[in-house]
């Protein structure tokens, strides 16, 4: 603070708080700490609603009781909702002062997630505005030619990366989805017995023949995916970050087998060498199934699923540990009760613990193929306990995963809507 007294008074809804100027500099609330860097009264009024120079008092027209609870968080490190106050209103106050939902206690986070899942609400944060102002300032400082090139590259990047950003991006995304669907249909149809042609019954399914209609369609699809990947790489901001993205790695894994197969066909020809490499080519060709994951680039639901799995990896690991522990316990008991106690007339399907673990996993997940089942009374009692335990164990982490899924869906939906609004405003201007 380069003006005023050494003591600052924060007036929030009529409630005053006095702090030394040095405390304001490192204050945990971002909006309050921004006052220290203000060099003029104009900058101060961008942070607060009013300012009194004589008393060095900063006025904030916000909820005083909510700020009181936020100050308790500053003092004690625990943030909870104000009783009898809407969770969304309190969350709005949190965002205003620079806090996030992660600062809430776990019980209050669940209440907020439930409330947001009932009625979709998103509170824009100041960081988005700061980034946009920085980009605008950066564009003004560039020469005209460089600014035009940068604007064109940014438009191209959003067209390929954000399907909802413009009409051209939606058309491009629709064409890409059509190519993915056609490629998947061709892949599934190529495994049918009637699909094999009479010209080559030995290696026809493993080679890529451009004379055959399926080869032409496949080459067109690969050409489209390759061109799309190359253009997205050229217009990307950070080339290293582009290569590290999971979806781009999947694109590369789906495209590469085609060129490897074509290269092997050209180098070896239709002889015994290609026949010996048939298994390798079939494995490479089946890697095209990864193209289905490309749909995540265009569908919000798949993006939400991927983001949820990434954020809930601890819960997923916990679920896997639950299943493994239960599988080891029930598998050992099932092998003992069904086979270990009577080696002569025991159930041979439970001859080993790994075989019993297979029965445990299909029982805990309530699949029950019926390929193996207990025949003794203790074994059936154990089977009932196994099924009930599986239902309970699988249900334990579901609540955490559900709340994370709802939060991720709202976040991605808002991001998509925000992108659409920004490009609509740009188009109208």
Rosetta blueprint (number, residue, H / E / L):
1 X L
2 X L
3 X L
4 X L
5 X L
6 X L
7 X E
8 X E
9 X E
10 X E
11 X E
12 X E
13 X L
14 X L
15 X E
16 X E
17 X E
18 X E
19 X E
20 X E
21 X H
22 X H
23 X H
24 X H
25 X H
26 X L
27 X L
28 X L
29 X L
30 X H
31 X H
32 X H
33 X H
34 X H
35 X H
36 X H
37 X H
38 X L
39 X L
40 X L
41 X H
42 X H
43 X H
44 X H
45 X H
46 X H
47 X H
48 X L
49 X L
50 X E
51 X E
52 X E
53 X L
54 X L
55 X L
56 X L
57 X E
58 X E
59 X E
60 X E
61 X L
62 X L
63 X L
64 X H
65 X H
66 X H
67 X H
68 X H
69 X H
70 X H
71 X H
72 X H
73 X H
74 X H
75 X H
76 X H
77 X L
78 X L
79 X E
80 X L
81 X L
82 X L
83 X L
84 X L
85 X L
86 X L
87 X H
88 X H
89 X H
90 X H
91 X H
92 X H
93 X H
94 X H
95 X H
96 X H
97 X H
98 X L
99 X L
100 X L
101 X H
102 X H
103 X H
104 X E
105 X L
106 X H
107 X H
108 X H
109 X H
110 X H
111 X H
112 X H
113 X H
114 X H
115 X H
116 X H
117 X H
118 X H
119 X L
120 X L
121 X L
122 X L
123 X L
124 X L
125 X L
126 X H
127 X H
128 X H
129 X H
130 X H
131 X H
132 X H
133 X H
134 X H
135 X H
136 X H
137 X H
138 X H
139 X H
140 X H
141 X H
142 X L
143 X L
144 X H
145 X H
146 X H
147 X H
148 X H
149 X H
150 X H
151 X H
152 X H
153 X H
154 X H
155 X H
156 X H
157 X H
158 X H
159 X H
160 X H
161 X H
162 X L
163 X L
164 X L
165 X L
166 X L
167 X H
168 X H
169 X H
170 X H
171 X H
172 X H
173 X H
174 X H
175 X H
176 X H
177 X H
178 X H
179 X H
180 X H
181 X H
182 X H
183 X H
184 X H
185 X H
186 X H
187 X H
188 X H
189 X H
190 X L
191 X L
192 X L
193 X H
194 X H
195 X H
196 X L
197 X L
198 X L
199 X L
200 X L
201 X L
202 X L
203 X L
204 X H
205 X H
206 X H
207 X L
208 X L
209 X L
210 X L
211 X L
212 X L
213 X H
214 X H
215 X H
216 X H
217 X H
218 X H
219 X H
220 X H
221 X H
222 X H
223 X H
224 X H
225 X H
226 X H
227 X H
228 X H
229 X H
230 X H
231 X H
232 X H
233 X H
234 X H
235 X H
236 X L
237 X L
238 X L
239 X H
240 X H
241 X H
242 X H
243 X H
244 X H
245 X L
246 X H
247 X H
248 X H
249 X H
250 X H
251 X H
252 X H
253 X H
254 X H
255 X H
256 X H
257 X H
258 X H
259 X H
260 X H
261 X H
262 X H
263 X H
264 X H
265 X H
266 X H
267 X H
268 X H
269 X L
270 X L
271 X L
272 X H
273 X H
274 X H
275 X H
276 X H
277 X L
278 X H
279 X H
280 X H
281 X H
282 X H
283 X H
284 X H
285 X H
286 X H
287 X H
288 X H
289 X H
290 X H
291 X H
292 X H
293 X H
294 X H
295 X H
296 X H
297 X H
298 X L
299 X L
300 X H
301 X H
302 X H
303 X H
304 X H
305 X H
306 X H
307 X H
308 X H
309 X H
310 X H
311 X H
312 X L
313 X H
314 X H
315 X H
316 X H
317 X H
318 X H
319 X H
320 X H
321 X H
322 X H
323 X H
324 X H
325 X H
326 X H
327 X H
328 X H
329 X H
330 X H
331 X H
332 X H
333 X H
334 X H
335 X H
336 X H
337 X H
338 X H
339 X H
340 X H
341 X L
342 X L
343 X L
344 X L
345 X L
346 X L
347 X L
348 X H
349 X H
350 X H
351 X L
352 X L
353 X H
354 X H
355 X H
356 X H
357 X H
358 X H
359 X H
360 X H
361 X H
362 X H
363 X H
364 X H
365 X L
366 X L
367 X L
368 X L
369 X L
370 X L
371 X L
372 X L
373 X L
374 X L
375 X L
376 X L
377 X H
378 X H
379 X H
380 X H
381 X H
382 X H
383 X H
384 X H
385 X H
386 X H
387 X H
388 X H
389 X H
390 X H
391 X H
392 X H
393 X H
394 X H
395 X H
396 X H
397 X L
398 X H
399 X H
400 X H
401 X H
402 X H
403 X H
404 X H
405 X H
406 X H
407 X H
408 X H
409 X H
410 X H
411 X H
412 X H
413 X H
414 X H
415 X H
416 X H
417 X H
418 X H
419 X H
420 X H
421 X H
422 X H
423 X H
424 X H
425 X H
426 X H
427 X H
428 X H
429 X L
